[in-house]
Amino acid sequence: MRAADALILVAALLVAGCGRPPPDEAQQGVDAGNPLEIAARERGIVRPEAQAPTGVFERSHDLGRDAMCVVPDGAGRWRFVVTAAFGPGLACTASGQMVREQDGWRMRFPAAEGCEALVHEEEDELRLPGNLPPQCDSLCPDRASLSGLRLPRASWSEADAKRLQIRDRQGNMIRPCGS
């Protein structure tokens, strides 16, 4: 076969593929009713369509583990518990409510009157602002602070958020979002 004949054959095959109709809408996108898709969403492996903070954010580091669970708490509201480790015996644990605000989430900490912060989720990482208001100083002991905390998303699953375990002030493992 000469090079010219081969070129004509390749061109003919390419043109033959052009006559195919586009896939219909049922074949496009994700089949939300597929059992495998449902299982993946329930386990938090696949991100659901809804933009909600529900799930687990977590990372381990040399000083310990930072974690946060977020569960629904009514229409357009979520409750959360966050903990950050700063070394042996020094941790900060706080809880509150979240609501959607513009392109982020407004976190409110009722334990510290007037303490709230607008956080953003970027590239599956929840990012608290580098400077929290002075009203938030009482959230953490000593010089510890939640300012600048970054937590990668570990799951989008409410069930995982309810199972997340953290240590309370007495050192006992609890499931703060489980109730």
C-alpha positions as CSV (number, residue, x, y, z in Angstrom):
1,M,0.0,0.0,0.0
2,R,1.4,3.3,-1.0
3,A,1.5,6.3,1.4
4,A,-1.2,8.1,-0.7
5,D,-3.6,5.1,-0.4
6,A,-3.0,4.9,3.3
7,L,-3.7,8.6,3.7
8,I,-7.0,8.3,1.7
9,L,-8.0,5.3,3.9
10,V,-7.4,7.2,7.2
11,A,-9.3,10.2,5.9
12,A,-12.2,8.0,4.8
13,L,-12.4,6.4,8.3
14,L,-12.3,9.9,10.0
15,V,-15.2,11.1,7.8
16,A,-17.2,8.0,8.4
17,G,-17.2,8.8,12.1
18,C,-18.7,12.2,11.5
19,G,-22.1,10.9,10.6
20,R,-22.8,9.5,14.1
21,P,-25.6,11.3,16.0
22,P,-24.6,12.9,19.3
23,P,-25.5,10.9,22.4
24,D,-29.0,11.7,23.8
25,E,-29.4,13.4,27.1
26,A,-30.0,10.1,28.9
27,Q,-26.5,9.0,28.0
28,Q,-24.8,12.2,29.0
29,G,-23.7,13.0,32.6
30,V,-24.1,10.8,35.6
31,D,-26.8,8.1,36.2
32,A,-27.8,9.1,39.7
33,G,-29.9,6.0,40.0
34,N,-27.0,3.6,39.3
35,P,-26.3,1.5,42.5
36,L,-22.5,2.0,42.1
37,E,-23.0,5.8,41.9
38,I,-25.3,5.8,44.9
39,A,-22.8,3.8,47.0
40,A,-19.9,6.1,45.9
41,R,-21.9,9.2,47.0
42,E,-23.0,7.6,50.3
43,R,-19.3,6.9,51.1
44,G,-18.3,10.4,50.1
45,I,-16.0,9.1,47.2
46,V,-17.9,11.2,44.6
47,R,-18.9,14.8,45.2
48,P,-22.6,15.3,45.0
49,E,-24.2,18.0,42.9
50,A,-25.4,20.1,45.8
51,Q,-22.9,22.6,47.1
52,A,-23.1,22.0,50.8
53,P,-20.4,21.8,53.5
54,T,-21.7,18.5,54.8
55,G,-18.9,16.0,55.5
56,V,-15.5,15.6,57.1
57,F,-12.5,17.8,56.8
58,E,-9.3,16.4,58.2
59,R,-5.5,16.4,58.2
60,S,-2.8,14.9,60.3
61,H,0.5,16.6,61.0
62,D,3.6,16.5,63.3
63,L,1.7,18.1,66.2
64,G,-1.5,16.0,66.0
65,R,-4.7,16.0,64.0
66,D,-7.0,18.8,62.8
67,A,-10.6,17.7,62.0
68,M,-14.0,19.1,61.4
69,C,-17.4,17.4,61.0
70,V,-20.4,19.3,59.4
71,V,-23.9,18.0,59.4
72,P,-27.3,19.5,58.3
73,D,-29.2,21.5,60.9
74,G,-32.3,22.6,59.1
75,A,-33.0,24.3,55.8
76,G,-29.8,26.1,54.6
77,R,-28.0,25.6,58.0
78,W,-25.4,23.2,59.2
79,R,-23.7,22.6,62.5
80,F,-20.1,21.8,62.9
81,V,-17.4,20.9,65.4
82,V,-13.8,21.7,64.7
83,T,-10.6,20.7,66.5
84,A,-7.0,21.7,65.9
85,A,-4.0,20.2,67.6
86,F,-1.0,22.4,68.6
87,G,1.1,19.7,70.2
88,P,0.9,17.4,73.2
89,G,-1.8,18.6,75.6
90,L,-2.7,21.7,73.6
91,A,-5.8,21.6,71.3
92,C,-8.6,23.9,70.4
93,T,-12.1,22.6,70.0
94,A,-15.0,24.8,69.0
95,S,-18.5,24.3,67.7
96,G,-21.2,26.4,66.0
97,Q,-23.4,26.9,63.0
98,M,-22.8,27.6,59.3
99,V,-24.9,29.3,56.6
100,R,-24.2,29.9,53.0
101,E,-22.9,33.5,52.3
102,Q,-21.9,34.6,48.8
103,D,-19.1,32.2,47.6
104,G,-18.3,30.9,51.1
105,W,-19.7,29.8,54.4
106,R,-20.4,32.0,57.5
107,M,-19.2,30.2,60.6
108,R,-20.7,31.4,63.9
109,F,-19.3,30.3,67.3
110,P,-21.9,30.8,70.0
111,A,-19.4,30.1,72.8
112,A,-17.7,33.4,72.0
113,E,-20.2,36.2,71.5
114,G,-19.6,38.1,68.2
115,C,-17.2,35.5,66.9
116,E,-17.8,34.6,63.3
117,A,-15.8,34.1,60.2
118,L,-16.4,33.7,56.5
119,V,-14.6,30.6,55.3
120,H,-14.1,29.3,51.7
121,E,-13.7,25.9,50.2
122,E,-11.0,26.0,47.5
123,E,-9.8,22.9,45.8
124,D,-11.5,20.7,48.4
125,E,-9.9,22.4,51.3
126,L,-11.8,24.5,53.8
127,R,-9.8,27.7,54.6
128,L,-10.4,29.8,57.7
129,P,-9.2,33.4,57.4
130,G,-5.7,34.3,58.6
131,N,-7.0,36.7,61.2
132,L,-10.1,36.0,63.2
133,P,-11.9,38.8,65.0
134,P,-10.7,39.5,68.6
135,Q,-14.0,38.1,69.9
136,C,-12.7,34.7,68.9
137,D,-9.7,34.8,71.2
138,S,-11.6,33.0,73.9
139,L,-12.3,29.9,71.7
140,C,-8.8,28.4,72.3
141,P,-6.6,28.1,75.3
142,D,-3.3,29.9,75.8
143,R,-2.1,31.4,72.5
144,A,-3.7,28.8,70.3
145,S,-6.0,30.0,67.5
146,L,-8.1,28.7,64.7
147,S,-6.8,31.5,62.5
148,G,-5.5,30.3,59.1
149,L,-6.6,26.7,59.7
150,R,-6.7,24.7,56.5
151,L,-8.6,21.4,56.4
152,P,-8.7,19.2,53.3
153,R,-12.0,17.6,52.6
154,A,-11.9,13.9,53.5
155,S,-15.6,13.1,52.7
156,W,-18.9,14.6,51.5
157,S,-20.8,12.0,53.5
158,E,-23.2,13.0,56.4
159,A,-22.7,9.4,57.8
160,D,-18.9,9.9,57.9
161,A,-19.4,13.3,59.6
162,K,-21.6,11.6,62.3
163,R,-18.9,8.9,62.8
164,L,-16.0,11.3,63.1
165,Q,-14.3,10.9,66.5
166,I,-12.3,13.6,68.4
167,R,-11.0,13.9,71.9
168,D,-12.9,15.9,74.4
169,R,-11.2,18.0,77.1
170,Q,-11.0,15.0,79.4
171,G,-9.3,12.9,76.6
172,N,-12.3,10.7,75.9
173,M,-13.1,9.9,72.2
174,I,-16.5,11.3,71.3
175,R,-18.6,11.7,68.1
176,P,-19.6,15.4,68.3
177,C,-21.7,15.4,65.1
178,G,-23.2,12.0,65.8
179,S,-26.3,13.2,67.6
